[in-house]
């Protein structure tokens, strides 16, 4: 077992749901950024880890930002109609982030890009030991697995 330094964070979460959220946000960022950049990362914010995906793509109007987490909603931009999708990725991401004890939100400016952020609860790493990253059942009756994620940042 490896002891984690006190200034680090640990999350115990459903790995498949966390990966699904990140995958959906990254797929959208690349899909709607024909030219420019896409960035993603994670940082500690009190008792949460904040994951973010930022792009310099087509952006989303303020009016549409309120609707994009609804099932089957697709931004009605002419440009967005050139892209495939059922309009479920962000709705699933919202449901999963809430299931994991967090939330998701967006900040965007049309023509300049978007910043999607979601948070999940984390623990202080002091007094927590990792078992070499091996998955172990969260409880015997559940399909949820415990996965330790080690976050190391320079701030």
C-alpha positions as CSV (number, residue, x, y, z in Angstrom):
1,X,0.0,0.0,0.0
2,X,1.2,3.5,-0.9
3,X,0.6,6.5,1.4
4,X,-0.6,9.6,-0.4
5,X,0.9,13.0,0.6
6,X,-1.5,15.2,2.7
7,X,-1.7,18.0,0.0
8,X,-3.1,15.6,-2.6
9,X,-6.8,14.6,-3.2
10,X,-8.5,11.2,-3.6
11,X,-11.8,10.4,-5.1
12,X,-13.8,7.2,-4.7
13,X,-16.2,7.2,-7.6
14,X,-17.7,5.1,-10.4
15,X,-14.9,5.1,-12.9
16,X,-17.1,4.3,-16.0
17,X,-19.4,7.3,-15.3
18,X,-16.4,9.6,-14.8
19,X,-14.9,8.5,-18.0
20,X,-18.2,8.8,-19.8
21,X,-18.5,12.4,-18.7
22,X,-15.0,13.3,-19.8
23,X,-15.4,11.5,-23.1
24,X,-18.6,13.2,-23.9
25,X,-17.2,16.7,-23.1
26,X,-14.0,16.1,-25.1
27,X,-15.9,14.6,-28.1
28,X,-18.1,17.7,-28.2
29,X,-15.1,20.0,-27.8
30,X,-13.3,18.4,-30.8
31,X,-16.5,18.1,-32.8
32,X,-17.4,21.8,-32.5
33,X,-13.8,23.2,-32.8
34,X,-12.9,22.9,-36.5
35,X,-9.9,25.2,-35.9
36,X,-8.3,26.2,-32.6
37,X,-7.6,24.5,-29.3
38,X,-9.1,22.1,-26.9
39,X,-7.8,21.9,-23.3
40,X,-8.8,19.7,-20.3
41,X,-7.7,19.4,-16.8
42,X,-8.5,19.0,-13.1
43,X,-8.0,21.1,-10.1
44,X,-8.9,21.0,-6.4
45,X,-11.7,23.2,-5.2
46,X,-12.4,22.8,-1.5
47,X,-14.0,19.4,-1.0
48,X,-14.3,18.8,-4.8
49,X,-12.2,18.1,-7.8
50,X,-13.2,20.3,-10.7
51,X,-12.7,18.8,-14.1
52,X,-12.8,21.2,-17.1
53,X,-12.9,21.0,-20.9
54,X,-12.3,24.3,-22.7
55,X,-12.4,24.9,-26.5
56,X,-12.1,27.8,-29.0
57,X,-15.0,26.4,-31.1
58,X,-18.3,27.7,-32.3
59,X,-19.6,28.6,-28.8
60,X,-23.2,28.5,-27.5
61,X,-25.6,31.4,-27.0
62,X,-26.7,32.2,-23.4
63,X,-30.3,31.2,-24.3
64,X,-29.1,27.8,-25.6
65,X,-26.8,27.2,-22.6
66,X,-29.9,26.8,-20.4
67,X,-31.2,24.0,-22.7
68,X,-28.1,22.0,-23.7
69,X,-28.3,19.6,-20.8
70,X,-31.9,18.6,-21.8
71,X,-32.3,15.2,-23.4
72,X,-32.4,15.3,-27.3
73,X,-31.7,19.1,-27.4
74,X,-29.3,20.2,-30.1
75,X,-28.1,23.7,-30.7
76,X,-29.9,25.0,-33.8
77,X,-26.8,26.7,-35.3
78,X,-26.5,26.1,-39.0
79,X,-22.9,25.0,-38.3
80,X,-24.0,22.5,-35.6
81,X,-26.4,20.8,-38.1
82,X,-23.3,19.5,-39.9
83,X,-22.5,17.3,-36.9
84,X,-23.9,14.0,-35.9
85,X,-25.4,13.2,-32.5
86,X,-28.7,12.4,-30.8
87,X,-28.4,15.2,-28.2
88,X,-28.0,12.8,-25.3
89,X,-24.3,13.2,-24.4
90,X,-24.7,16.3,-22.2
91,X,-27.9,15.1,-20.6
92,X,-26.2,11.9,-19.6
93,X,-23.2,13.8,-18.4
94,X,-25.4,16.0,-16.2
95,X,-27.2,12.9,-14.8
96,X,-23.9,11.1,-14.1
97,X,-22.3,14.2,-12.5
98,X,-25.2,14.5,-10.1
99,X,-25.2,10.7,-9.4
100,X,-21.5,11.1,-8.4
101,X,-22.5,13.8,-5.9
102,X,-21.4,16.8,-8.1
103,X,-22.8,19.1,-10.8
104,X,-22.0,20.3,-14.3
105,X,-22.1,23.8,-15.9
106,X,-21.1,25.7,-19.0
107,X,-19.8,29.1,-19.8
108,X,-19.7,30.0,-23.5
109,X,-19.5,32.9,-26.0
110,X,-20.7,32.3,-29.6
111,X,-17.7,32.4,-32.0
112,X,-15.2,32.3,-29.1
113,X,-15.7,28.9,-27.5
114,X,-16.9,27.1,-24.4
115,X,-15.8,26.0,-21.0
116,X,-17.5,23.0,-19.5
117,X,-16.9,22.2,-15.8
118,X,-18.0,19.4,-13.6
119,X,-17.2,18.7,-10.0
120,X,-17.1,15.5,-7.9
121,X,-16.5,15.2,-4.2
122,X,-13.0,14.3,-3.0
123,X,-11.3,13.5,0.3
124,X,-8.0,14.8,1.8
125,X,-5.4,12.3,1.0
126,X,-4.0,12.1,4.5
127,X,-4.7,8.8,6.3
128,X,-5.8,7.2,3.0
129,X,-3.8,4.4,1.6
130,X,-4.0,3.2,-2.0
131,X,-4.0,-0.5,-2.9
132,X,-1.9,-0.1,-6.1
133,X,-4.9,1.3,-8.1
134,X,-6.7,-2.1,-8.0
135,X,-10.4,-2.0,-8.4
136,X,-12.4,-3.3,-5.4
137,X,-16.1,-3.7,-5.0
138,X,-17.8,-0.7,-3.4
139,X,-20.2,-3.1,-1.8
140,X,-21.0,-6.7,-2.7
141,X,-24.5,-6.0,-4.1
142,X,-23.4,-3.1,-6.3
143,X,-22.0,-2.8,-9.8
144,X,-20.2,0.4,-8.6
145,X,-16.4,0.0,-8.1
146,X,-14.1,1.9,-6.0
147,X,-11.1,3.4,-7.9
148,X,-8.6,5.6,-6.4
149,X,-7.5,8.6,-8.5
150,X,-4.3,10.4,-7.6
151,X,-4.3,14.1,-8.4
152,X,-1.1,16.0,-8.4
153,X,-1.0,19.6,-9.3
154,X,1.6,22.4,-9.0
155,X,-0.5,24.9,-7.2
